[in-house]
């Protein structure tokens, strides 16, 4: 989940540094404590986050789910 950084922070939040690259209009965070799913056909690509932020998010989610991140991506 990505949400406005104006909201109260949660443990595991990861700040998104480059808003224009991410396609976001306001300071935002990846909220790794909340996982949401949508249909692929409903998804719209706005931008991308940095590789370090993606790795940090995957590690946080994997830790929360007690998984090994190496099994999630190749």
N, C-alpha and C positions, 0 to 999 in steps of 0.2 A: 504494500500500500504506500502511496506517496501522498503526503498531506502538507498543508501550509505549516511553516515553522512557527507561525503566530499562535498555534495551539500549544497547550501545555505539553512539554516533552515527556516521552516514555523511555524506559530503559531499552537500549538497543537501537534508538533512533540514529540515523546516519544522515548528516547534512549533505545536501547536493550543492556542490561548490559553483559549478558553471551553469547558471540558469538558462542562458541563451542556447547553449549546446543541448541541454536537457529539454528545451522547448517549454519551459515553465515561466509563468508571468510573475511569480512571487517567491521569496525565500521558502524552500521546502525541505522536507526530510523524507527519507525512506523509513517507514515504520515497520521494522522487521517483526514486531510483536503481533502484527495483524496481517494475516494472509487472506487475500481475496482472489477469487477466480472469475473469469468471464469467458464467454465464447470467443474463439479466435476471430470469427467474422465480425464481432462487435468491437474489436481492438483497433485503435487508431494510433499509429506511431507519431509521437510528438517530437522526439529527439532521442538522445542517449546520455547515459551517465558515464563517468570515467571508469576505466578498468579497475583501479583501486577501490572505488566506491562499490562497484558490482561485486568484487571479491569479498569485501567487508560485509555486504548484505547477504551474500550466499553463505558465508561462514556463520553469521549470526542466526540465520534461519536454520541451517544445518545443526548448529549447536542446540537451538531450541527444540528441534525435532529429534535430537540425538542421532544424527546421521553423519556419515563421512562425506564431505562436500565433493571429494574426488569421484564419487559415484553419481553426482548430479550433473556434471558437465564433463565434456571430453576435450 
